[in-house]
Amino acid sequence: MRAFNDNIKRIIEKFSYDFFVIRQDFNIDCSCKNFTTKQADPTCPKCLGTGHKIKVKKIRGASEDRKATFRNSGLDEQTLAYHYYIDAKYPISEQNIIVDGDEVMIAYRIEKKKTANREHVYTKVAAHKKKSNIKIFMKNFSKIVGDLS
């Protein structure tokens, strides 16, 4: 089974490239969060508008684009979803933000892929594009990690 797991990891590594994952600590609010409304300042350079303490990590993974259907209140909406295949050594969870080049995505479904011996080999992440404040977000993100070009 070890050889099978290693082969899966080699396939992912062959198509991998670097991107960033932003993890939010939902237990720690940013100072920009309004006490009354609980809304974050979308221009905040410390939390990138999330309203929570964040950690930025550069990781490697492979990706592909796929059509996805979202069902909400009886309505079906088709959109483009992004699927990331990430080695199990990198922790990722729902609502993490993925910065892939100049694209910003929100992880909405996490699937831990295991083999017959129940070893977690890789994680498949479904993500959709962040729709608001992208320019401000990327400007502040660039200040945190440096020049992305």
RODO-2510 file (C-alpha; in nm, 4 decimals, decimal comma):
residues 149
     n   res          X          Y          Z
     1     m     0,0000     0,0000     0,0000
     2     r     0,2929     0,2345     0,0711
     3     a     0,4001     0,2188    -0,2979
     4     f     0,0444     0,3034    -0,4109
     5     n     0,0242     0,6016    -0,1751
     6     d     0,3674     0,7246    -0,2862
     7     n     0,2599     0,7000    -0,6520
     8     i    -0,0452     0,9177    -0,5845
     9     k     0,1768     1,1746    -0,4137
    10     r     0,4205     1,1662    -0,7100
    11     i     0,1372     1,2369    -0,9560
    12     i     0,0196     1,5336    -0,7506
    13     e     0,3786     1,6613    -0,7165
    14     k     0,4363     1,6317    -1,0930
    15     f     0,1569     1,8836    -1,1613
    16     s     0,2104     2,0930    -0,8473
    17     y     0,2953     2,4585    -0,8218
    18     d     0,3131     2,7099    -0,5380
    19     f     0,0137     2,9033    -0,4067
    20     f    -0,0928     3,0505    -0,0742
    21     v    -0,3492     2,9395     0,1823
    22     i    -0,4853     3,1862     0,4358
    23     r    -0,6205     3,0254     0,7504
    24     q    -0,8497     3,2264     0,9765
    25     d    -0,8563     3,1833     1,3520
    26     f    -1,2276     3,2287     1,4208
    27     n    -1,1581     3,2503     1,7949
    28     i    -0,9556     3,5727     1,7625
    29     d    -1,1215     3,8845     1,6219
    30     c    -0,9221     4,1518     1,4428
    31     s    -0,9245     4,5012     1,5943
    32     c    -1,0978     4,6257     1,2757
    33     k    -1,4142     4,4306     1,3550
    34     n    -1,6974     4,6615     1,4577
    35     f    -1,8115     4,5807     1,8109
    36     t    -2,1784     4,6496     1,7346
    37     t    -2,2280     4,5217     1,3807
    38     k    -1,9596     4,2458     1,3959
    39     q    -1,8564     4,3545     1,0440
    40     a    -1,4886     4,3646     0,9477
    41     d    -1,3285     4,6536     0,7647
    42     p    -1,2810     4,5173     0,4091
    43     t    -0,9715     4,7371     0,3675
    44     c    -0,7947     4,6104     0,6813
    45     p    -0,4352     4,5159     0,5959
    46     k    -0,3935     4,2967     0,9080
    47     c    -0,6800     4,0504     0,8520
    48     l    -0,7378     4,1124     0,4781
    49     g    -1,0976     4,2034     0,5561
    50     t    -1,1840     3,8708     0,7201
    51     g    -1,2335     4,0124     1,0692
    52     h    -1,0176     3,7385     1,2227
    53     k    -0,6530     3,6759     1,2941
    54     i    -0,4965     3,5097     0,9899
    55     k    -0,1982     3,2907     0,9064
    56     v    -0,0579     3,2829     0,5530
    57     k     0,1220     2,9720     0,4321
    58     k     0,2812     2,8995     0,0962
    59     i     0,2064     2,5433    -0,0127
    60     r     0,2234     2,3256    -0,3245
    61     g    -0,0628     2,1518    -0,4982
    62     a    -0,2222     2,0775    -0,8328
    63     s    -0,5468     2,2267    -0,9597
    64     e    -0,8129     2,1972    -1,2256
    65     d    -1,1247     2,3907    -1,3239
    66     r    -1,4648     2,2214    -1,3315
    67     k    -1,8285     2,3184    -1,3614
    68     a    -2,0159     2,2929    -1,0348
    69     t    -2,3792     2,3295    -0,9366
    70     f    -2,4808     2,5076    -0,6183
    71     r    -2,8294     2,4594    -0,4806
    72     n    -2,9660     2,7404    -0,2754
    73     s    -3,3325     2,7924    -0,1847
    74     g    -3,4501     2,5642    -0,4642
    75     l    -3,2468     2,7464    -0,7287
    76     d    -2,9646     2,5807    -0,9216
    77     e    -2,6699     2,7951    -1,0211
    78     q    -2,3885     2,6642    -1,2367
    79     t    -2,0486     2,8179    -1,1930
    80     l    -1,6832     2,7348    -1,2366
    81     a    -1,5333     2,5553    -0,9390
    82     y    -1,1657     2,5105    -0,8769
    83     h    -1,0415     2,1773    -0,7473
    84     y    -0,7094     2,1592    -0,5683
    85     y    -0,5223     1,8386    -0,4924
    86     i    -0,2958     1,8880    -0,1942
    87     d    -0,0617     1,6483    -0,0131
    88     a    -0,2014     1,5473     0,3272
    89     k     0,0948     1,7139     0,5007
    90     y    -0,0678     2,0553     0,4372
    91     p    -0,3665     2,1275     0,6642
    92     i    -0,6584     2,3018     0,4933
    93     s    -1,0214     2,3490     0,5896
    94     e    -1,3452     2,5083     0,4736
    95     q    -1,3459     2,8878     0,4550
    96     n    -0,9693     2,8997     0,4056
    97     i    -0,8738     3,1487     0,1365
    98     i    -0,6570     3,0315    -0,1526
    99     v    -0,4508     3,2876    -0,3425
   100     d    -0,3457     3,1334    -0,6724
   101     g    -0,1594     3,3922    -0,8791
   102     d    -0,4035     3,6807    -0,9133
   103     e    -0,7081     3,4633    -0,8330
   104     v    -0,8643     3,4546    -0,4864
   105     m    -1,0784     3,1545    -0,3921
   106     i    -1,2720     3,0409    -0,0860
   107     a    -1,2584     2,6712     0,0029
   108     y    -1,6095     2,5361     0,0484
   109     r    -1,5681     2,1573     0,0436
   110     i    -1,2817     1,9484     0,1786
   111     e    -1,2471     1,5778     0,0987
   112     k    -0,9748     1,3837     0,2765
   113     k    -0,8796     1,1040     0,0372
   114     k    -0,7714     0,7832     0,2057
   115     t    -0,6508     0,4509     0,0724
   116     a    -0,7517     0,0982     0,1732
   117     n    -0,5304     0,1105     0,4835
   118     r    -0,7141     0,4334     0,5907
   119     e    -0,4041     0,6505     0,5473
   120     h    -0,4886     1,0108     0,4552
   121     v    -0,2826     1,0572     0,1360
   122     y    -0,4141     1,3801    -0,0138
   123     t    -0,6922     1,6347     0,0197
   124     k    -0,9260     1,7436    -0,2585
   125     v    -1,0461     2,1008    -0,2084
   126     a    -1,3376     2,2551    -0,3986
   127     a    -1,3212     2,6341    -0,4084
   128     h    -1,5052     2,9224    -0,5736
   129     k    -1,3877     3,2724    -0,6581
   130     k    -1,4109     3,5451    -0,3962
   131     k    -1,6474     3,8029    -0,5406
   132     s    -1,5939     4,1234    -0,3456
   133     n    -1,3071     4,3602    -0,2667
   134     i    -1,0558     4,1640    -0,4768
   135     k    -0,8344     4,4623    -0,5689
   136     i    -0,8097     4,5813    -0,2095
   137     f    -0,7556     4,2258    -0,0881
   138     m    -0,4711     4,1626    -0,3374
   139     k    -0,3086     4,4992    -0,2602
   140     n    -0,3015     4,4197     0,1119
   141     f    -0,2007     4,0580     0,0482
   142     s     0,0973     4,1758    -0,1593
   143     k     0,2057     4,3943     0,1338
   144     i     0,2058     4,0874     0,3587
   145     v     0,3895     3,8400     0,1316
   146     g     0,5841     4,0795    -0,0897
   147     d     0,5793     4,1295    -0,4640
   148     l     0,3977     3,8424    -0,6382
   149     s     0,5346     3,9065    -0,9869
***
